[in-house]
Amino acid sequence: MKTRMRMLLLGAVALLAAACGSTPQAAPFQLPSENRLPPGASVLTAAPNQRADQSCDPTASLRPGAQPQPGAMPTGSTMEKIVRSGQLKVGVDQNQFLFGYRNPSTGEIEGFDIDLAHEVARDLFGDPNRVDLHPIESANRAQALKNGDVDIVVQNFTPTCARRQDVQFSTVYFQTDQRVLVTKGSGIRSAADLGGKKVCGIPNSTTLDAVFALPQRPTVIGIENWLDCLTALQQGEVDAASTDLPLLYGLKIQDPNLEVVGDAMASDVYAIGIQKDKTDFVRFVNGVLERVRTDGTWQRLYNQRLSVLGPSNGPPAARYSD
């Protein structure tokens, strides 16, 4: 019995020594794919339903009155306060090529939206350069207005009845439709091919509704800005991006290995966001947009910034609620 116990003990010691002298092969650790996405990215599980509220005409705005001369705003008006402040504070994007992006060679924010902001400043001050540009994320546009951080938002802002609960909108200054952006050779030729694929978009944007409405549901990845969405597409972390055509072309220009595919999924429009209680300023901004439509400025800016989209049909006609 003692001999047997001694043999068992020696065997156990031998096994322990062998284990201590060896290096176990640990399984390789791999980050989940979501963790390789840009900071703030997440899987979205429900449509934002930005257009679910149909209680208003979101594209109709207040009719402009007599437009005051630059630098001579009515006493006590919102416009006078802005002129006295010395600058127009504008919420913009710096990541949307063509509409609002930071030019790497100059460091300046440029684009179609930025040009429109300068036109508002022109009619306020007589000087289009009296603008203070505030880059903000798309999800924070309404809050920036509510907080008084900016006077207006010119940032591909689509008016909806839900958003009108918090801010006012100008008349529409641009109209477009929604498509799909993919890597060439991906095999994706239209929105119908997105089922089971990973598609990136901006959380709470109106264009996500069309993605969630597809019969074959993709996995929707919410990413905070379009440059990060572009990076995710280039790195293969997502299979496609879907939003308004001008924004997709802006991404495509930055990477010729990408292509826009498919027919229109939905239509969209842009307007200038204005603080909720600044009715006089809404009318003033609409007066600026009326001038821009009629004096050739809108077409000139389109030709300068957006000619890659092809010939324009001209500016959208204004719709007024009174």
N, C-alpha and C positions, 0 to 999 in steps of 0.2 A: 504493500500500500504506500509506504514512504517512497519507494523507488518510483512508483507511478506518479505520485504527487510532484516529485522532484522533476520528472520529465515534462509534465504539463507546465510547471513553473518556468523551466528553461525554454520551452517552446514559446510561451507567452513573451518572455523577455526578448527572445530572438525576433519575434514579430514586431515588437515595439521598437527595437533598435533599427530594424529594416525600414519601418515607417518613418522614424525620425531622420534617417539618413537619406531619404528620397525627397524629391521636389514634386508635389502633386501638380497636375495639369489643370489649372482653373479654366472654366468655360469662358470664352471671350465675352466681354460686356459690350452690349450695343445699346446706344441711346434709342429710345422710341423715336419714330420719324417726326412726331410733333415737336420734339425737342431740338430738331435740326432746323426748324422753321424760325423765322425772325422773332425777336422778343415781342410778346403780346399776341402772337398768332394763336388761334384756337379753332376747334371744330365747331361750326354753327349747326344747330339742330332744328331751327325753326325760321321761317321767313319773317323779316321785319314787318311786313304788311304795311308799308308806309302809305300805300294808296287805298287802304281798306276804308278809311273815312271818306265818304262821297257827299258830305253835307255842304260842300261849297264848290265854286269854280276856282280851282287853285291857280289858274293862269290869269285870272282877271285882277286888275289892280286899280288904284285910284287915278283919276284923270288929272293930268297936270294943269295948273292954272297959268297965270302970266308969270313968265320966268324972270326973276330979278337979274340985274346986271351983276357980273362978277365983282366981288368985294363990297357990294352994296345990298346986303341981305336985310330982310325985314327985321325991325327991332323986336327982340324977344324970341325970335324964331330959332329952331334947331340949327339952321344954316348959319345964323349970326354967331352962335356959340362955337360952332366948328371953326369959322373964320377967325374968331378971336383966339382960339387955341393955337392957330398957326399952321395946323396940319390936319388932313383927313386921315383918320385911323382906319385901315382896311385889313380885314381878315382875308388871307390868301393862302394858296398852296404853293409849296416850293418843290414839289415832287411830280407834278403833272406836266410833262413836256407838251408844248404847244400852247397850253392855257396858263400855267403858272409854274415856273421852274427856275432854279438858280443856275444861271449861265456859268459854267466852270471857268471860262476864260476871263470873265469880268467880275464874278462874284455877285452880280445883280440878279434880282428876280425879274423874269421877263415872261411874256406870253399874252394871249388874247385877253384873258381876264384882267391882267395887270394894265393893259392899255386902256380898258374900259374904266378902271379905277382912276387913271390919270385924266380921263375925259370928265369925270365927275369933279375932280379937283380943279380942272380948267374952268368949269362954270361956277365953281364956288369962289376961287381966289383970283382967277385970271392967270394962274400959273399951274400948268399940269404937273409940275414936280412937287407940289405941296402934299405929298402922300407919305404916310408912315405905315409901311407894310408889316403886318404881323402874321408870320407863318403859323398856321394852326392845323391840327388834324381834322379830317372831315367830320368825325364824330363829335367834335367840339364846336362846330360852327354856331349852332343855336345858342349854346351856353355862353360863348364869347360875346354875343350880342346882348343876352340877358344880363350878363355881368357888367356891361358897359365897357368891356375891354377894347372894343372896336365900334366904329360908327356904322360901317357896312361890311358885308361879307360878299366878295366877288370870287367865287370858288366852285364853279360847276354845281351850284346850289339849286336843286329841283324843288319848286314849290309844291306842297301838298297841304291838304286840309289839316292833317295832324300837326305839321310843322307850323301852320298859321296860328295854332293855339299859343305859340311862344314868340313868334317873330312875324313881321310883315315882309311882303315881297314886292319888288318892282314888277313891271311888265316883263315878259319873256324876251331875252335877247339872243337866244340860240336854241335851235331845234335839231335833234339828231335821232339815231336809233342805236340799238344794242346788238353787239355781235360777240364772237368768240375769238380769242387769240391763243394760238398753239405753236409748238415747235414744228418746223417743216419736217415732213416724214413721219409725223406722229400717228397718222391713220385717222385722226379726227377731222372730219370734213364739215360737220355742222353740229348744232346743239343737240341733235338727236343721238349723237355718238358719245355724249358725256355721261351716260349712265354708268355708275360704278367708278368713274374717274374722280380725281381730286381737282376741284376748281376753286381758285382764289377770288376774293372780292372784299370790298370794304364793309365792315359791320354797319348795319342800319341804313345802308344805301338803298335807294329805290330799285336799283338794277338787280339786287339779290332776289327780289320777288319772282322775276322771270326764271331764274335759275332753279329756285325751289319748286316752281310750277311744272318743271319738265316731267313727263310721264315716267321716265327712267331716272331716278334720283341720283345725282352725283354726291360725293362727299364735299361739303362746302367748307372751305378754310377761310376764316376771317383774318385779314391782315390789315394793319393800321394805315399803310400808305402804298401807293402804286409802285414805287421803286422797290420796296421789299417784295411786293408781289412779282415783279419782274425777276428779281434775284431768285425767288423760289422756283419760278418757271424755268429759268436758265439752269438751275442746279438739279432739276428733276424732282423737286419736292412736291410740286403740283403738276398736273397734266395740262391745265388750261387756265385762262383768265377770262372773265366775261364782264363787260361794262359798256359804256357808251363808245361809239365808233371813234370819235376824236381822241379819246384817252388811249384806246388800243393802238391807234396809229402812232401816237406819241411814244408808246413802248416799242412798237415795231421799228421805228426809225432808229432807236438806240441799239437794236440787235437785228441785223438783216436775216438771221436764222429763224426768225419768227414770221408768222403769217396770220392774217385775219381770214376767218372762214365762215361759211354759212350765210343764211338769210337773216333778216332782221328778227330779233326775238321780241322786241318791245320798242316803243318810242319814248323819248325823254326830252325835257326842255330845261333851260337854265334861266334863273332870274337872280337879281341882287337882293340879298337879305338885309333887312333894316330893323332896328329896334322897334319893339311892339308899339310903343306909345308915341313914336315920331311920325305922325301922320303927315305933317307939313313937309318933312324930309322925303317921305315916299313920293309925294306929288312932285317935289323938286327933282329927285332922281329920275322919275318918269319923264320929266321935261328934258333932262339931259339925254336920255335914251331916244326920245322923239327927235331931237336934233341929230343925234348920231345916225339914226336911220335915214333921215331925209337929206342931209348935207353931203352924203357920200363917205362919211367917216367909217361907218360899219363895213362897207365894201372894201375900203382901203385897208383896214385892219385885217379883214379876212384874207385879202390877197397877200398881205405881208406875213401873216402868221399861219394860215390854215389852207393854203393853196394845195398842199399835199392831199387834202381830202377831195380834190376835184372842184369843178366850177360850183359856185354857190347859187342857191335860188333866191338870194337876197335875205335881208333880215326878216324874222317873223313879224307879222302884223301885231300891233298892240291890241290887247283886249282890256276894256275899262269897265269897272263895276258901277261907276256913277259919272 
